Amino acid sequence: MQKEFNDSAATADERAAMLKERVYVTFTALAVMIAAGSHGSAPTAGGAALSLVVTVAAVLMASLVADVIAHSAIHAALVTRAELKHLLKVVWGAAGAVFGPLGFAWAQRAQCS
């Protein structure tokens, strides 16, 4: 049985993870809605690539913000400089995930031209 966020039996780490995921999913959904609504009915390859970059950037920022909020809520303290440095390093490393899809979009655009 899955523990609920308000369940007194849930540990601080479990509550932090649940809160982080709630914040993360909210920001991700907003990013996708903004990206999808930013172009017309048939997006161009450039428009799709821009939507991808905006969505990935928003998702990475959502992950960072969710980690900081969850840490602050559970531990009643801001992240330390070392923790923030680690979180930023993780986010920056994950940003490389956008290059594969952008490469495919670029190749598709070149093939259609």
Secondary structure, DSSP 8 states (H G I E B T S, - for coil): ----TT-TTS-HHHHHHHHHHHHHHHHHHHHHHHHHHTS-SS--HHHHHHHHHHHHHHHHHHHHHHHHHHHHHHHSS---HHHHHHHHHHHHHHGGGGHHHHHHHHHHHHHH-
